[in-house]
Amino acid sequence: MSTKEKVCRTCRRFVKGTVCPACNQANFSRTWKGIIFVKDPANSEVAQYLGITNKGKYSLWVK
């Protein structure tokens, strides 16, 4: 786990730019735990439970 990566506090997606491509927010944290890679959010029970609707790399917990 690299705490240098930033995660969007709104949707928990890992972000490299200045604005989250999933929710268009700029509220980030570098304090997070757990990673989930979502390839097919429509058929993933975990993605549905977490409210994830787009493909991508997400954190399970964000401070």
C-alpha positions in Angstrom: 0.0 0.0 0.0 1.4 3.4 -0.9 0.0 6.3 1.1 1.4 8.7 -1.4 -1.5 7.9 -3.8 -4.5 10.2 -3.4 -8.1 9.0 -3.2 -11.3 11.0 -3.8 -13.2 11.4 -0.5 -16.5 11.5 -2.4 -16.3 8.3 -4.4 -13.2 6.6 -3.0 -11.5 6.3 -6.5 -7.7 6.6 -6.9 -6.9 9.8 -8.8 -3.8 11.1 -10.5 -5.0 14.5 -11.7 -6.5 17.5 -10.0 -10.1 16.5 -10.5 -11.7 13.1 -10.0 -12.8 11.7 -13.4 -15.7 9.8 -11.8 -17.5 12.5 -9.7 -15.8 15.7 -10.8 -14.8 16.6 -7.3 -11.4 17.8 -6.0 -11.6 16.6 -2.4 -8.8 14.2 -1.9 -7.1 12.2 0.9 -3.8 10.4 1.2 -5.1 8.4 4.2 -6.8 5.3 3.0 -7.0 1.5 3.5 -7.7 -1.4 1.2 -7.9 -1.6 -2.5 -10.5 -3.0 -4.9 -10.2 -3.2 -8.6 -13.6 -3.1 -10.3 -13.9 -4.4 -13.9 -17.6 -5.1 -14.2 -19.5 -3.0 -11.6 -22.9 -4.2 -12.8 -22.1 -7.8 -12.0 -20.0 -7.3 -8.9 -21.7 -7.8 -5.6 -18.9 -5.9 -3.8 -19.1 -2.9 -6.2 -22.9 -2.8 -5.7 -22.5 -3.0 -1.9 -20.0 -0.1 -2.0 -22.1 1.9 -4.5 -19.4 1.8 -7.2 -20.9 2.3 -10.7 -17.7 2.8 -12.9 -14.7 0.6 -13.6 -11.5 1.6 -11.8 -9.3 1.3 -8.7 -11.0 2.2 -5.4 -10.2 2.3 -1.8 -12.3 0.5 0.8 -11.9 3.2 3.4 -10.9 6.9 3.2 -10.3 9.3 6.0 
